[in-house]
Amino acid sequence: MRLLITDDESSARRKVLRFLEGQEDVEVVGEAENGEQALDMVLSHRVDAVYLDIHMPGLDGFGLLRQLPYETRPLVVFATAFDTYAVEAFEANAVDYLLKPFDRARFLASLNRLRTRLANERPVVWHQRIEATLQRLQPESTYAEQFLVPGEDRIQVVHRDHIDWIEAAANYVVLHCGEQRHVLRTSLTALEEKLCPKRFCRVHRQAVVNVTAVVTLEPLFKGDMLLHLKSGAQVRLSRRYRDAFTQRFQR
C-alpha cells in the first residue's frame, strides 16, 4: 500500500510514521504540509491512500478532494481534532475518521480498513473508473433523447430530461417521471446503454437515477445512502455504486 501523510503539524505526521513502523506492506511515498503539496504528490505519484487532516492553511482536506480527478483519487482516512465533519467525511467516501488524539490500536484499525477496502473494492472501483472514462469520450448526441412507450391506444413520447429514475421490474423497466410512470419491455442494462452516462447513473442492481433530479444524499448503514429526488421519491444508493455516482458531481 502506497501511503501519503498530509497534516500541517509535523508532530502529527511523525506520530503516523511511528505507528507505521513494522507495517511491511506499507510504503510512505511522502509527507505534505498542506493540500497544495498533497495535490501535487497525488498527481505525480501512484498513491493508494492518504491520511488527511481537514483544517490546514490554504487548501484544506475537503478542498483537496474536490481538486482531485476522480480517476486518480486515492482512498482517504481523515485524521482531525474536530468531530463535526463526520457526515461530510462519509459523503466524501472516507474509509475512516480518526479523531485526534488517537492511539496506536485505533490507528492500526484504520489501516486494516484501508487494506480491506483495497483488497475487496478496488477491482470494482477501477472497472467503474475505466468504464466512466470511456463513456465520457463518447459524444452525448449518440445517446437516446426520447423514448417511445406503447400504451393501450397511443404511443407516449418520453424525453430523457423528464425521467427522474428508472426501476427494473422482471422483464420490464418503469420510467418514473414525477407522478407519472411509464413501462417499457426491456432490461435495465439494455436501456442503460442508451442513456447518457453524464446524466444517468446506476445506483443499485435494480435502479438508475437521473443525477440532475437528486436533491440530497442521506447516509444509511454499511456505506449505503438514500437519494432524495426533486419529485419526492427516495432511491437507495448501494455502497458498490457509490463511487461511480459521486464522481458525477466532482468533475
Phi and psi in degrees as a GROMACS rama.xvg file:
@    title "Ramachandran Plot"
@    xaxis  label "Phi"
@    yaxis  label "Psi"
@TYPE xy
-95.0453  118.483  ARG-2
-118.901  138.903  LEU-3
-116.057  133.636  LEU-4
-107.007  122.05  ILE-5
-126.765  112.48  THR-6
-161.563  139.352  ASP-7
-77.626  -10.6347  ASP-8
-99.9107  120.551  GLU-9
-62.9953  -33.7166  SER-10
-64.7648  -35.3172  SER-11
-68.4765  -39.3561  ALA-12
-67.0514  -39.5953  ARG-13
-63.9664  -36.761  ARG-14
-63.1141  -43.9143  LYS-15
-63.0674  -43.0862  VAL-16
-60.658  -40.0051  LEU-17
-65.4103  -41.9127  ARG-18
-68.5831  -21.8288  PHE-19
-83.7453  -7.3454  LEU-20
-60.3308  131.57  GLU-21
89.0117  -3.80957  GLY-22
-89.9571  89.1312  GLN-23
-68.6109  -20.1849  GLU-24
-88.8237  4.60793  ASP-25
-111.6  129.065  VAL-26
-118.008  119.78  GLU-27
-81.9431  112.735  VAL-28
-83.9833  -13.1068  VAL-29
166.732  172.72  GLY-30
-124.122  145.789  GLU-31
-132.862  141.072  ALA-32
-92.2829  -13.8332  GLU-33
-156.498  175.026  ASN-34
-65.3843  -34.8208  GLY-35
-62.781  -44.9972  GLU-36
-63.6557  -42.0617  GLN-37
-63.5866  -39.8593  ALA-38
-60.0377  -45.7651  LEU-39
-60.7445  -41.1822  ASP-40
-70.1517  -40.7772  MET-41
-65.8499  -37.3113  VAL-42
-75.3602  -21.4559  LEU-43
-107.824  -8.54114  SER-44
-130.249  160.531  HIS-45
-84.6608  113.181  ARG-46
-119.695  123.688  VAL-47
-83.4653  -36.2092  ASP-48
-152.729  155.307  ALA-49
-131.392  129.976  VAL-50
-88.9464  116.818  TYR-51
-127.471  123.153  LEU-52
-75.955  157.031  ASP-53
-95.3279  -53.9926  ILE-54
-86.0777  109.392  HIS-55
-142.195  152.466  MET-56
-61.0276  144.047  PRO-57
75.1067  -122.896  GLY-58
-78.1912  116.216  LEU-59
-85.6059  -175.989  ASP-60
-61.3614  -46.3876  GLY-61
-68.7956  -35.5442  PHE-62
-62.3337  -37.513  GLY-63
-59.7426  -46.9804  LEU-64
-62.8371  -36.3123  LEU-65
-67.2183  -26.6005  ARG-66
-81.9396  -21.9871  GLN-67
-81.3369  130.648  LEU-68
-59.8823  140.851  PRO-69
-57.1888  -38.8309  TYR-70
-65.5297  -20.3428  GLU-71
-113.159  8.31694  THR-72
-75.9392  126.402  ARG-73
-81.5089  171.089  PRO-74
-69.0128  153.776  LEU-75
-131.232  134.015  VAL-76
-117.062  117.685  VAL-77
-80.1671  136.656  PHE-78
-128.371  109.025  ALA-79
-146.658  158.054  THR-80
-88.0658  -1.75377  ALA-81
-108.235  135.269  PHE-82
-100.53  12.1637  ASP-83
-96.9215  2.93009  THR-84
-114.82  16.1433  TYR-85
-62.7331  -41.773  ALA-86
-65.2623  -44.8277  VAL-87
-61.5693  -37.9826  GLU-88
-64.39  -41.2566  ALA-89
-62.1907  -44.3497  PHE-90
-65.573  -26.009  GLU-91
-82.7163  5.5598  ALA-92
67.1825  35.2832  ASN-93
-66.1661  143.557  ALA-94
-74.7259  -34.8027  VAL-95
-156.828  166.584  ASP-96
-135.048  100.679  TYR-97
-90.9284  124.603  LEU-98
-97.5531  119.652  LEU-99
-72.3564  144.243  LYS-100
-83.0508  136.98  PRO-101
-114.407  153.27  PHE-102
-96.8686  178.931  ASP-103
-63.2862  -40.2572  ARG-104
-61.7695  -43.6464  ALA-105
-66.1153  -38.4809  ARG-106
-63.4088  -46.029  PHE-107
-65.1341  -30.5492  LEU-108
-63.8691  -40.8138  ALA-109
-67.1042  -35.6986  SER-110
-64.3955  -39.3758  LEU-111
-66.3134  -33.9306  ASN-112
-65.5703  -37.5763  ARG-113
-62.6414  -44.5727  LEU-114
-59.2682  -44.7154  ARG-115
-63.5436  -44.3425  THR-116
-62.8748  -42.7467  ARG-117
-63.1347  -40.2076  LEU-118
-74.3123  -39.1997  ALA-119
-97.1835  -30.1992  ASN-120
-110.174  -21.2946  GLU-121
-59.1842  -42.3494  ARG-122
-57.8245  -40.7129  PRO-123
-66.4631  -43.2167  VAL-124
-62.2449  -45.588  VAL-125
-66.3439  -36.9041  TRP-126
-61.3328  -43.346  HIS-127
-64.7581  -39.2383  GLN-128
-67.0275  -43.4251  ARG-129
-63.8007  -44.481  ILE-130
-62.3229  -42.1269  GLU-131
-64.689  -38.6813  ALA-132
-63.6156  -44.2882  THR-133
-64.6313  -38.4221  LEU-134
-66.6569  -36.298  GLN-135
-67.2425  -24.4531  ARG-136
-76.1854  -15.2088  LEU-137
-86.4173  129.141  GLN-138
-58.8932  142.906  PRO-139
-63.7475  -28.5388  GLU-140
-66.7853  -15.5222  SER-141
-79.1146  -8.58563  THR-142
-95.8465  157.328  TYR-143
-67.7495  137.547  ALA-144
-102.3  -25.0123  GLU-145
-137.295  153.523  GLN-146
-128.95  140.245  PHE-147
-96.2195  120.711  LEU-148
-113.105  108.911  VAL-149
-65.6059  138.158  PRO-150
-121.417  -168.126  GLY-151
-68.1725  -41.7561  GLU-152
-130.695  7.11123  ASP-153
-159.377  168.398  ARG-154
-111.971  122.775  ILE-155
-88.4827  133.324  GLN-156
-96.7234  120.934  VAL-157
-115.734  119.783  VAL-158
-81.3452  144.341  HIS-159
-59.6331  -32.2017  ARG-160
-67.8971  -18.5546  ASP-161
-87.4969  -6.40614  HIS-162
-86.8757  121.278  ILE-163
-83.6445  -46.8597  ASP-164
-160.206  163.839  TRP-165
-126.758  132.878  ILE-166
-117.99  132.797  GLU-167
-79.813  138.02  ALA-168
-145.682  92.9034  ALA-169
57.1701  -119.965  ALA-170
-92.2366  15.4483  ASN-171
-126.812  168.885  TYR-172
-129.398  149.644  VAL-173
-112.19  121.277  VAL-174
-89.1302  115.08  LEU-175
-92.9948  113.773  HIS-176
-123.747  90.0273  CYS-177
61.5473  -124.274  GLY-178
-87.5912  -5.3962  GLU-179
-95.349  150.934  GLN-180
-131.405  137.465  ARG-181
-128.076  137.331  HIS-182
-109.077  130.868  VAL-183
-120.513  141.666  LEU-184
-88.9068  91.2728  ARG-185
-165.678  171.128  THR-186
-92.0471  158.095  SER-187
-63.9737  -39.0165  LEU-188
-63.5168  -43.8114  THR-189
-64.3835  -40.7355  ALA-190
-69.3385  -38.025  LEU-191
-59.5691  -33.5165  GLU-192
-65.7674  -21.0134  GLU-193
-91.7757  -6.98182  LYS-194
-95.7845  142.213  LEU-195
-68.429  122.282  CYS-196
-69.1322  -12.8076  PRO-197
-74.5314  -21.0083  LYS-198
-108.022  -34.3377  ARG-199
-119.63  140.717  PHE-200
-142.117  135.971  CYS-201
-68.5664  132.043  ARG-202
-115.561  -21.1238  VAL-203
-162.244  -177.383  HIS-204
-58.3921  -27.0764  ARG-205
-118.285  19.1617  GLN-206
-152.014  142.243  ALA-207
-124.766  138.637  VAL-208
-120.474  141.64  VAL-209
-77.1185  113.741  ASN-210
-64.2571  -24.3394  VAL-211
-74.232  -11.3377  THR-212
-92.2144  -5.46426  ALA-213
-83.1702  131.62  VAL-214
-104.187  -49.7478  VAL-215
-140.971  159.148  THR-216
-121.132  125.258  LEU-217
-111.668  120.619  GLU-218
-63.0384  138.433  PRO-219
-117.662  -158.549  LEU-220
-88.4856  153.454  PHE-221
57.7218  32.786  LYS-222
88.5791  -7.06147  GLY-223
-75.7745  162.527  ASP-224
-137.78  159.987  MET-225
-112.162  121.326  LEU-226
-90.9777  126.863  LEU-227
-101.259  122.871  HIS-228
-98.8743  163.648  LEU-229
-58.9252  -31.8556  LYS-230
-74.0904  -10.0554  SER-231
97.2774  -8.86425  GLY-232
-68.7488  154.251  ALA-233
-126.169  128.487  GLN-234
-129.631  133.958  VAL-235
-77.1314  134.44  ARG-236
-104.03  114.935  LEU-237
-78.9262  152.981  SER-238
-56.9619  -35.1587  ARG-239
-63.4708  -33.751  ARG-240
-101.92  3.65803  TYR-241
-64.4112  -43.0076  ARG-242
-61.9302  -46.6928  ASP-243
-62.9143  -32.5492  ALA-244
-73.2319  -48.9774  PHE-245
-67.1874  -23.779  THR-246
-65.0595  -23.4227  GLN-247
-62.2518  -24.0905  ARG-248
-100.516  3.5033  PHE-249
-122.023  12.5468  GLN-250
